[in-house]
Amino acid sequence: MLKVFLLLRPYRLAMGVALALMLIELGVELLHPLIMAKIIDDGILKNDINVVIYWGSVMIGISIAAFAAGVTNSFYAAHVSQSFGFDVRKNLFEKVQSFSFANFNLFPASSLITRMTNDVTQLQNTIFMSFRIMLRAPLLIVGGTIMALIVNAKLALILLVSIPLLLGFLFWMMKKGSSLFKAVQERLDSVNGVMQENLTGMRIIKAFLRRNFEVSRFTKANEELRDGTVTALRLMEIAMPLLLLVMNISMLAILWFGSINVNSGEAKVGEVVAIVNYALRISSVLSIFSFIIMAFSRAKASAGRIHDVLETEVDLRDSIDAKESSVIEKGDIEFKSVSFTYPGTETAVLKDLSFTAKAGETIALLGATGSGKSSIFNLIPRLYDVTEGAIFIDQKNLLAMKLESLRGQIGFVPQESLLFTGSIKENIAWGKEGASIDEIKEAAGNAQIHETIENLPNGYDTRVGQKGVNLSGGQKQRISIARALVRKPKILLLDDSTSALDLKTEAKLLKAIKAYDCTIFIITQKISTAMEASQILLLDEGEILANGSHDELMQKSLLYQRIYQSQFGEEALHNVQRAE
């Protein structure tokens, strides 16, 4: 947790000013009972109006000074807390951006969102309130007790006995509350997770009439959050009645023994009034301690959750041997005895895989679901590292290249087309920082989407809804392809990215991208697409069953023949075999 609060270091000066101003407020508050005792004993009881006016004026003057200090303190406390929150969110976001996919498996998306919003807000509020109330409260208790001892040590012993007992109880409450509020934040993660899934999958929920089921699922998560919060708050609420009970008994004892001491001449009336005043101030501070404990308990839990993210070891980094000068020059790719198992699992999804793709070739990957096609795509840009074997690009081990250099020369089009909120132009330019409008239009033209965009009311400035909800599947796919093409990559990865296109548009697209100086990998289930490839890899359960051109596989692979027959019919297969 210390790492989280180290982010306060740049604001040490502002924190010092806020603390100094708070101490001025505290000093004035501690002086008030002492001045009142002076006014009572030396002014009112002795009928000396000059003493009353003099010390009354002093009290008003220092009160105005305390008011000004309090207002200024609020500005500095707000500056520190808001700046700290900004830095924490920034560090969290940068850390999450550096995560590998294995790291993402440790934290659900809803949990990361909660940590970057609710948990950071908890810390912000705690820091702000610390400089306004929370630090002032314990200092007022200590200062009030010391001032009471100075005024009359005998009567102040009552406070000296009761306050340590109460503080011990409060620390126990804070420790217990921290674990309870951590559980509350985790249940909030669950609520956010259900909400996120529902908002993302609203169409399918409506299509399958699953509204009632999802409502019951959300209600269950919401009830667990409510019950956890109620349990935590009940514990916190026990504190205030108990604190007030002990302090009220202490004040009664002060009044009782004070009256005896006044009658015996061992104490003055002003001293008793001053000590009762200190006791009242301590009591008022203790009455808000349940709030302070709750705030610190939540802050401790939130700081721990943020710390977990910041301290997560990123397991995929540039290797020690990686060189800045290593770049993709041609685009030759070789898989050499590559095996791969996803982190946290035991089953290998790729087994001793070896193949070579020459620069400029188009490689088609065919195979059933789970055959390892997408896993190959994940390994080329080093989204994961191989378990065994090695991958070479231009005869250089993949590990010899900086991640930024490697991924900057790869165009990746995922199976699910993901567009960001913004204009179509911004979505395409997202693939290359600083892309000109000419480059954007060229990429869109080659992706066979330029004319469609031009026919839209606002052309390239047309706004894309969340995840591209206002576009068809084919339009989203082609914009995603344009986003990859705009960077003119040396390696282009198309993960079943033409599935929503008709055959004519797909043929034009494949012809256009062949003009690019890059090696193309395309995952497809369509033989018509694979036929255009220089080499076809037929995969099954992580192994290559056969590889070669379309004509070669038609001659030597019975599985490929069956796939061809399933898509073109038995007669077409016989015609091909007779032609051969």
PANULUM-323060 format. One record per residue (C-alpha): chain; x, y, z. Coordinates in nm, 3 decimals, padded with zeros to 5 digits. Each point is the difference from the previous one (the first is absolute). Layout:
N
A/X/Y/Z
...
//
This chain:
580
A/00.000/00.000/00.000
A/00.296/00.231/00.059
A/00.058/00.029/-00.375
A/-00.347/00.152/-00.042
A/00.061/00.276/00.254
A/00.349/00.070/-00.137
A/-00.187/00.174/-00.281
A/-00.065/00.282/00.250
A/00.370/00.098/-00.003
A/-00.029/00.266/-00.276
A/-00.253/00.184/00.218
A/00.206/00.017/00.320
A/00.006/00.380/-00.001
A/-00.378/00.029/-00.041
A/-00.045/-00.268/00.268
A/00.230/00.193/00.233
A/-00.197/00.322/-00.053
A/-00.333/-00.181/00.056
A/00.138/-00.163/00.315
A/00.132/00.333/00.134
A/-00.335/00.169/-00.061
A/-00.180/-00.288/00.170
A/00.232/00.036/00.301
A/-00.091/00.371/00.019
A/-00.369/-00.097/00.016
A/00.080/-00.262/00.262
A/00.208/00.241/00.208
A/-00.279/00.255/00.007
A/-00.252/-00.265/00.101
A/00.224/-00.113/00.286
A/00.056/00.357/00.117
A/-00.371/00.086/00.018
A/-00.076/-00.188/00.330
A/00.315/00.146/00.157
A/-00.105/00.355/-00.093
A/-00.353/-00.070/00.124
A/00.144/-00.111/00.335
A/00.197/00.324/00.013
A/-00.311/00.207/-00.074
A/-00.204/-00.182/00.268
A/00.261/-00.003/00.277
A/00.168/00.339/-00.058
A/-00.284/00.190/-00.164
A/-00.352/-00.112/00.089
A/00.064/-00.123/00.357
A/00.210/00.311/00.077
A/-00.237/00.238/-00.185
A/00.287/00.128/-00.218
A/-00.157/00.103/-00.331
A/00.337/00.094/-00.152
A/00.122/-00.360/00.033
A/-00.321/-00.126/-00.163
A/00.031/00.246/-00.291
A/00.372/-00.064/-00.048
A/-00.014/-00.380/-00.002
A/-00.333/00.005/-00.188
A/00.166/00.206/-00.275
A/00.292/-00.245/-00.009
A/-00.246/-00.288/-00.036
A/-00.181/00.168/-00.291
A/00.329/00.088/-00.172
A/00.146/-00.348/00.013
A/-00.339/-00.145/-00.106
A/00.009/00.211/-00.318
A/00.357/-00.117/-00.063
A/-00.112/-00.362/00.047
A/-00.288/00.053/-00.244
A/00.238/00.134/-00.269
A/00.239/-00.290/00.065
A/-00.286/-00.249/-00.035
A/-00.116/00.139/-00.335
A/00.354/00.003/-00.140
A/00.060/-00.349/00.139
A/-00.298/-00.126/-00.200
A/00.153/00.128/-00.325
A/00.333/-00.171/00.065
A/-00.166/-00.324/00.120
A/-00.213/-00.009/-00.316
A/00.307/00.061/-00.217
A/00.195/-00.285/00.162
A/-00.288/-00.251/-00.006
A/-00.107/00.070/-00.359
A/00.357/00.000/-00.132
A/00.071/-00.323/00.187
A/-00.313/-00.160/-00.149
A/00.109/00.109/-00.348
A/00.345/-00.155/00.048
A/-00.139/-00.327/00.141
A/-00.244/-00.040/-00.292
A/00.278/00.082/-00.247
A/00.236/-00.256/00.156
A/-00.273/-00.263/00.012
A/-00.093/00.057/-00.364
A/00.363/-00.015/-00.114
A/00.053/-00.317/00.204
A/-00.308/-00.165/-00.151
A/00.120/00.100/-00.348
A/00.325/-00.187/00.068
A/-00.180/-00.320/00.108
A/00.037/-00.316/-00.198
A/-00.306/-00.215/-00.063
A/00.114/-00.227/00.283
A/-00.007/00.302/00.234
A/-00.351/00.088/-00.115
A/-00.116/-00.343/00.113
A/00.077/00.107/00.358
A/-00.241/00.295/-00.001
A/-00.348/00.002/-00.157
A/-00.072/00.313/-00.206
A/-00.273/00.106/00.246
A/00.249/-00.023/00.289
A/00.253/00.220/-00.181
A/-00.271/00.257/-00.073
A/-00.104/00.005/00.368
A/00.361/00.041/00.112
A/00.059/00.290/-00.240
A/-00.321/00.179/00.099
A/-00.155/-00.088/00.336
A/00.321/-00.102/00.178
A/00.189/00.309/-00.118
A/-00.292/00.220/00.108
A/00.012/-00.159/00.347
A/00.368/00.093/00.031
A/-00.061/00.352/-00.132
A/-00.276/00.065/00.254
A/00.207/-00.143/00.285
A/00.300/00.219/-00.083
A/-00.218/00.312/-00.027
A/-00.176/-00.074/00.327
A/00.333/-00.082/00.167
A/00.117/00.357/-00.043
A/-00.339/00.139/00.103
A/-00.125/-00.227/00.280
A/00.174/-00.335/00.036
A/00.349/00.114/00.100
A/-00.148/00.283/00.203
A/-00.214/-00.239/00.204
A/00.279/-00.207/00.163
A/00.212/00.315/00.047
A/-00.293/00.170/00.173
A/-00.038/-00.297/00.234
A/00.371/00.002/00.089
A/00.019/00.381/00.018
A/-00.323/00.027/00.198
A/00.124/-00.255/00.253
A/00.334/00.180/00.040
A/-00.169/00.339/00.040
A/-00.238/-00.150/00.258
A/00.301/-00.132/00.194
A/00.157/00.346/-00.012
A/-00.319/00.163/00.132
A/-00.061/-00.253/00.280
A/00.189/-00.327/00.003
A/-00.215/-00.161/00.269
A/-00.329/00.041/-00.189
A/00.164/-00.080/-00.336
A/00.101/-00.346/00.127
A/-00.359/-00.108/-00.071
A/00.058/00.070/-00.372
A/00.343/-00.161/00.015
A/-00.158/-00.329/00.111
A/-00.302/-00.014/-00.234
A/00.153/00.123/-00.329
A/00.272/-00.271/-00.046
A/-00.264/-00.270/00.053
A/-00.220/00.158/-00.268
A/00.290/00.037/-00.244
A/00.094/-00.367/00.041
A/-00.358/-00.097/-00.080
A/-00.001/00.228/-00.307
A/00.319/-00.153/-00.143
A/-00.151/-00.347/00.037
A/-00.311/00.124/-00.183
A/00.212/00.140/-00.285
A/00.186/-00.330/-00.044
A/-00.323/-00.198/-00.001
A/-00.175/00.251/-00.227
A/00.280/-00.012/-00.260
A/-00.060/-00.369/-00.073
A/-00.376/00.054/-00.017
A/00.027/00.291/-00.244
A/00.243/-00.195/-00.217
A/-00.272/-00.264/-00.035
A/-00.249/00.279/-00.082
A/00.224/00.127/-00.283
A/00.029/-00.354/-00.138
A/-00.379/-00.031/-00.001
A/-00.017/00.333/-00.179
A/00.227/-00.158/-00.263
A/-00.262/-00.273/-00.044
A/-00.282/00.254/-00.042
A/00.204/00.191/-00.258
A/00.082/-00.326/-00.177
A/-00.366/-00.093/-00.039
A/-00.084/00.353/-00.118
A/00.284/-00.003/-00.253
A/-00.105/-00.336/-00.144
A/-00.362/00.112/-00.028
A/00.079/00.330/-00.170
A/00.234/-00.177/-00.243
A/-00.237/-00.285/-00.077
A/-00.331/00.190/00.002
A/-00.094/-00.113/-00.351
A/00.038/-00.370/00.073
A/-00.179/00.038/00.335
A/-00.301/00.148/-00.177
A/00.018/-00.252/-00.285
A/-00.005/-00.296/00.243
A/-00.255/00.158/00.236
A/00.241/-00.037/00.293
A/-00.091/00.328/00.169
A/-00.148/-00.163/00.311
A/00.299/-00.231/00.040
A/00.245/00.291/-00.026
A/-00.207/00.210/00.241
A/00.013/-00.283/00.255
A/00.376/-00.036/-00.054
A/00.052/00.373/00.055
A/-00.233/-00.003/00.302
A/00.203/-00.279/00.159
A/00.328/00.189/-00.048
A/-00.163/00.322/00.122
A/-00.138/-00.171/00.311
A/00.343/-00.140/00.084
A/00.145/00.351/-00.032
A/-00.277/00.143/00.219
A/00.038/-00.268/00.268
A/00.378/00.040/00.009
A/-00.027/00.378/00.025
A/-00.263/-00.021/00.277
A/00.222/-00.240/00.198
A/00.298/00.234/-00.027
A/-00.203/00.311/00.086
A/-00.164/-00.167/00.301
A/00.341/-00.069/00.147
A/00.103/00.360/-00.061
A/-00.319/00.135/00.159
A/00.067/-00.187/00.325
A/00.291/00.236/00.060
A/-00.183/00.332/00.040
A/-00.249/-00.092/00.277
A/00.276/-00.171/00.198
A/00.237/00.297/-00.038
A/-00.266/00.250/00.104
A/-00.100/-00.214/00.301
A/00.358/-00.013/00.131
A/00.060/00.373/-00.064
A/-00.330/00.104/00.165
A/00.091/-00.204/00.308
A/00.343/00.170/-00.002
A/-00.160/00.348/-00.016
A/-00.237/-00.085/00.286
A/00.302/-00.111/00.202
A/00.183/00.326/-00.082
A/-00.302/00.208/00.111
A/-00.045/-00.207/00.316
A/00.362/00.013/00.115
A/00.036/00.353/-00.135
A/-00.278/00.130/00.226
A/00.166/-00.171/00.298
A/00.338/00.156/-00.088
A/-00.154/00.347/-00.052
A/-00.167/-00.019/00.342
A/00.327/-00.109/00.160
A/00.197/00.270/-00.183
A/00.214/-00.248/-00.192
A/-00.138/00.120/-00.337
A/-00.145/00.313/-00.152
A/-00.336/00.021/-00.178
A/00.172/00.105/-00.322
A/00.227/-00.305/00.014
A/-00.299/-00.235/00.033
A/-00.174/00.179/-00.288
A/00.318/-00.026/-00.212
A/00.045/-00.373/00.064
A/-00.370/-00.068/-00.069
A/00.044/00.201/-00.322
A/00.299/-00.212/-00.099
A/-00.197/-00.314/00.082
A/-00.290/00.124/-00.216
A/00.235/00.068/-00.292
A/00.161/-00.342/00.037
A/-00.346/-00.154/00.023
A/-00.112/00.176/-00.319
A/00.310/-00.128/-00.179
A/-00.052/-00.353/00.128
A/-00.362/00.013/-00.118
A/00.120/00.022/-00.361
A/00.261/-00.270/00.051
A/-00.238/-00.263/-00.134
A/00.000/00.193/-00.328
A/00.380/00.035/00.015
A/00.045/-00.372/00.068
A/-00.233/-00.086/-00.285
A/00.186/00.233/-00.236
A/00.343/-00.134/00.098
A/-00.124/-00.360/-00.017
A/-00.131/00.056/-00.352
A/00.315/00.186/-00.099
A/00.219/-00.280/00.131
A/-00.200/-00.259/-00.195
A/00.004/00.215/-00.316
A/00.373/00.071/00.031
A/00.065/-00.373/00.029
A/-00.202/-00.073/-00.313
A/00.179/00.274/-00.196
A/00.334/-00.125/00.131
A/-00.081/-00.350/-00.129
A/-00.028/00.139/-00.354
A/00.305/00.227/00.018
A/00.216/-00.278/00.144
A/-00.107/-00.266/-00.249
A/00.306/-00.131/-00.181
A/-00.042/00.040/-00.375
A/00.109/-00.338/-00.137
A/00.059/00.108/-00.359
A/00.273/00.259/-00.055
A/00.282/00.077/-00.240
A/00.271/-00.262/00.041
A/00.348/00.101/00.113
A/00.138/-00.072/-00.350
A/-00.264/00.210/-00.179
A/00.151/00.273/-00.220
A/-00.148/00.328/-00.119
A/00.155/-00.059/-00.342
A/-00.187/-00.328/-00.052
A/-00.283/00.069/-00.243
A/-00.203/-00.203/-00.247
A/00.169/00.051/-00.335
A/-00.154/-00.264/-00.228
A/-00.261/-00.197/00.196
A/00.135/-00.357/-00.012
A/-00.154/-00.199/00.288
A/00.109/-00.337/00.132
A/-00.161/-00.205/00.277
A/00.258/-00.248/00.126
A/-00.127/-00.283/00.224
A/-00.244/00.238/00.173
A/-00.216/-00.127/00.283
A/-00.231/00.223/00.201
A/-00.214/-00.034/00.310
A/-00.213/00.287/00.127
A/00.102/00.124/00.350
A/-00.198/-00.169/00.275
A/-00.085/-00.304/-00.216
A/00.171/-00.332/-00.056
A/-00.118/-00.099/-00.348
A/00.227/00.103/-00.288
A/-00.192/00.178/-00.278
A/00.297/-00.013/-00.241
A/00.224/-00.306/-00.019
A/00.343/-00.001/-00.164
A/-00.114/00.229/-00.280
A/00.243/00.075/-00.284
A/-00.059/00.189/-00.326
A/00.151/00.281/-00.204
A/-00.171/00.297/-00.167
A/00.204/00.195/-00.252
A/-00.022/00.376/-00.027
A/-00.298/00.114/-00.205
A/-00.180/-00.334/00.018
A/-00.361/-00.045/00.107
A/-00.046/-00.278/00.256
A/-00.350/-00.134/00.064
A/-00.076/-00.183/00.324
A/-00.282/-00.254/-00.009
A/-00.125/-00.216/00.279
A/-00.281/-00.073/00.242
A/-00.069/00.210/00.308
A/00.277/-00.055/00.253
A/00.253/-00.117/-00.257
A/00.248/00.278/00.093
A/-00.052/00.256/-00.276
A/-00.053/00.302/00.226
A/00.282/-00.117/00.227
A/00.243/00.031/-00.294
A/-00.125/00.354/-00.051
A/00.054/00.079/00.368
A/00.361/-00.117/-00.014
A/00.117/00.198/-00.305
A/-00.040/00.348/00.164
A/00.110/-00.151/00.335
A/-00.334/00.040/00.175
A/00.120/-00.322/00.164
A/00.342/-00.164/00.005
A/00.056/-00.352/-00.131
A/00.029/-00.278/00.255
A/00.255/-00.194/-00.207
A/00.179/00.061/-00.327
A/00.053/00.336/-00.168
A/-00.144/00.235/-00.259
A/00.227/00.179/-00.245
A/-00.070/00.308/-00.211
A/00.257/00.069/-00.271
A/00.221/-00.267/00.160
A/00.000/00.190/00.332
A/-00.155/-00.140/00.317
A/-00.320/00.180/00.089
A/00.144/00.067/00.346
A/00.280/00.208/-00.157
A/-00.251/00.267/-00.100
A/-00.146/00.272/00.221
A/-00.372/-00.049/00.052
A/-00.077/00.352/-00.120
A/00.204/-00.050/-00.318
A/-00.150/-00.343/-00.067
A/-00.365/00.093/00.053
A/00.043/00.333/-00.179
A/00.065/-00.189/-00.324
A/-00.287/-00.246/00.033
A/-00.357/00.066/-00.109
A/-00.245/-00.203/00.208
A/-00.370/-00.040/-00.076
A/-00.177/-00.201/00.275
A/-00.287/-00.238/-00.056
A/-00.240/00.233/00.182
A/00.019/00.344/-00.160
A/00.044/00.254/00.276
A/-00.052/00.367/-00.083
A/00.042/00.290/00.240
A/-00.237/00.287/00.065
A/00.095/00.279/-00.241
A/-00.011/00.068/-00.373
A/00.076/-00.255/-00.272
A/00.306/00.206/-00.091
A/00.127/-00.018/00.360
A/-00.060/-00.376/00.013
A/00.206/-00.063/-00.314
A/00.272/00.248/00.105
A/00.017/-00.186/00.335
A/00.220/-00.254/-00.184
A/00.270/00.257/-00.077
A/00.073/00.304/00.211
A/-00.002/00.312/-00.216
A/-00.151/-00.169/-00.307
A/-00.099/00.251/-00.270
A/-00.346/00.008/-00.157
A/00.150/-00.132/-00.325
A/00.148/-00.299/00.181
A/-00.333/-00.061/00.173
A/-00.191/00.009/-00.329
A/00.256/-00.225/-00.170
A/-00.033/-00.260/00.277
A/-00.381/00.027/-00.012
A/00.004/-00.045/-00.378
A/00.210/-00.316/00.022
A/-00.228/-00.127/00.279
A/-00.298/00.051/-00.238
A/-00.174/00.243/00.235
A/00.085/00.341/-00.153
A/-00.312/00.032/-00.215
A/-00.225/-00.110/00.287
A/00.153/00.265/00.226
A/-00.034/00.272/-00.266
A/-00.372/-00.077/-00.032
A/-00.057/00.055/00.372
A/-00.151/00.342/00.095
A/00.322/00.123/00.162
A/00.246/-00.215/-00.192
A/00.318/-00.073/00.193
A/-00.122/00.225/00.283
A/-00.298/-00.230/00.067
A/-00.009/-00.088/00.369
A/00.035/-00.366/00.094
A/-00.221/-00.113/00.288
A/00.131/-00.207/00.289
A/00.166/-00.309/-00.152
A/-00.131/00.110/-00.340
A/-00.366/-00.078/00.070
A/-00.114/00.227/-00.283
A/00.199/-00.196/-00.261
A/-00.056/-00.343/-00.157
A/00.231/-00.292/00.071
A/00.163/00.026/-00.342
A/00.056/00.375/00.037
A/00.163/-00.047/00.339
A/00.227/-00.273/-00.138
A/00.115/00.214/-00.292
A/00.067/00.305/00.223
A/00.205/-00.228/00.228
A/00.196/-00.121/-00.303
A/00.055/00.361/-00.114
A/00.131/00.079/00.349
A/00.261/-00.275/-00.041
A/00.090/00.096/-00.359
A/00.055/00.370/00.076
A/00.326/-00.084/00.179
A/00.128/-00.189/-00.308
A/00.108/-00.299/00.206
A/00.270/-00.253/-00.082
A/-00.219/-00.276/00.143
A/-00.380/00.003/-00.026
A/-00.211/-00.229/00.222
A/-00.364/-00.048/-00.100
A/-00.186/-00.210/00.257
A/-00.307/-00.116/-00.194
A/-00.043/00.368/-00.086
A/-00.191/-00.049/-00.325
A/-00.274/-00.229/00.132
A/-00.270/00.270/-00.034
A/00.097/00.094/-00.357
A/-00.161/-00.132/-00.316
A/00.225/-00.195/-00.240
A/00.033/00.287/-00.251
A/00.106/00.257/00.262
A/00.232/-00.252/00.164
A/00.170/-00.077/-00.332
A/00.058/00.373/-00.065
A/00.136/00.043/00.351
A/00.244/-00.291/-00.025
A/00.122/00.124/-00.338
A/00.054/00.353/00.139
A/00.197/-00.106/00.306
A/00.234/-00.214/-00.211
A/00.137/00.326/-00.135
A/00.141/00.073/00.345
A/00.361/-00.096/00.070
A/-00.084/-00.232/00.286
A/-00.039/-00.361/00.106
A/-00.368/-00.080/00.052
A/-00.146/-00.255/00.240
A/-00.372/-00.059/-00.028
A/-00.221/-00.225/00.212
A/-00.297/-00.115/-00.201
A/-00.261/-00.271/-00.022
A/-00.063/00.063/-00.370
A/00.181/-00.203/-00.264
A/-00.062/00.284/-00.249
A/00.220/00.224/00.218
A/00.264/-00.267/00.063
A/00.033/-00.069/-00.373
A/00.158/00.346/-00.046
A/00.274/-00.075/00.254
A/00.360/-00.094/-00.087
A/-00.006/-00.259/00.278
A/-00.278/-00.160/00.202
A/00.055/-00.143/00.350
A/-00.259/-00.260/00.094
A/-00.008/-00.018/00.381
A/-00.155/-00.241/00.246
A/00.047/00.000/00.379
A/00.313/00.214/-00.019
A/00.176/-00.199/-00.269
A/00.047/00.050/-00.374
A/-00.175/-00.285/-00.179
A/00.096/00.125/-00.346
A/00.142/00.306/-00.168
A/00.049/00.119/-00.355
A/-00.187/00.183/-00.273
A/-00.367/-00.065/-00.082
A/00.090/-00.230/-00.290
A/00.250/-00.194/00.211
A/-00.246/-00.055/00.283
A/-00.272/-00.109/-00.242
A/00.234/-00.279/-00.106
A/00.143/-00.115/00.332
A/-00.245/00.088/00.281
A/-00.325/-00.192/00.041
A/-00.113/00.242/00.275
A/00.050/00.299/-00.229
A/-00.197/-00.181/-00.272
A/-00.286/-00.056/00.245
A/-00.002/00.369/00.097
A/00.000/00.093/-00.369
A/-00.287/-00.242/-00.066
A/-00.203/00.138/00.295
A/00.020/00.352/-00.144
A/-00.015/-00.061/-00.378
A/-00.180/-00.335/-00.023
A/00.101/-00.351/-00.102
A/-00.034/00.072/-00.371
A/00.246/00.290/00.018
A/00.249/-00.227/00.178
A/-00.033/-00.267/-00.272
A/00.048/00.265/-00.271
A/00.322/00.115/00.165
A/00.126/-00.358/00.036
A/-00.080/-00.079/-00.366
A/00.179/00.319/-00.111
A/00.308/-00.113/00.187
//
